[in-house]
């Protein structure tokens, strides 16, 4: 079914190529639901304030509604076909069969920073998906990353030459750096979750496994009752599950923030507990403590693995049971490589990433 959907969209896109490309038209395409503060939204806001561009945000989440899906297929495909600049925040499978104009520039922003776990063509993909990603990579004008150190990783992941990987910084980090320490965000959160008011926030944000049964077991590895008895007076435990994780319901003594914006959570939470999620990049960027709860590390390394050696690379202590997680919160250990991790993955720790990207790929005259 998915192949048919990909084929129909690509067919409509190619059909719409009969219309001329508009020099000031920009399409922001979101196969990945990045929230209201992802790189695409940062670019949208920037361009609306700087320059006379026609900008449209197009999300594939519209496929959840028949009426919106029709609009995406017909109006969306025409907009993409007539755009001079197309920005994507994830792999877009129809791209493999889309014939872009020679005038068009196709830019991959990706939806995460740095290099952590393997992704894209670095992983063991289904043959059809791999074929599509290879063809899609051949149509990318450039790929944006956050550091010159990780250019080879992104080149391999997208199947492009290293010369097409530009270490200009991620636009979404501009939002994080601009709003770090926002008291207003915390006040809004406390109104929504009064049980957390006055407490330090500990966010548990695990990533998905390539196995639905393993995903369903993730929450069995945390103990909300134990957390409350040991830390409940001063700390609140929040859980944000990955969109691909369909686990059992989150227990009532844990605050469920699965449907809340990850950027906002990053800004207000004091400590991160994760396993192999790239959310650690955002916490490291803001110099916030991370605890790596890797109860199935050996199994995960065998199935997906990492760009670099996990234990020596991550910016925080690695633990294997929930008791050790609690101990780390009570008595945090200093992570000697937290600052080196930050510097390795971010060449620019400022609020100029959006401007750098747009000046490089659209116009140097943008202010």
Order of alpha helices (4+ residues) and beta strands (2+ residues): alpha-beta-alpha-beta-alpha-alpha-beta-beta-alpha-beta-alpha-beta-alpha-alpha-beta-alpha-alpha-beta-beta-alpha-beta-alpha-beta-alpha-alpha-beta-alpha-alpha-alpha
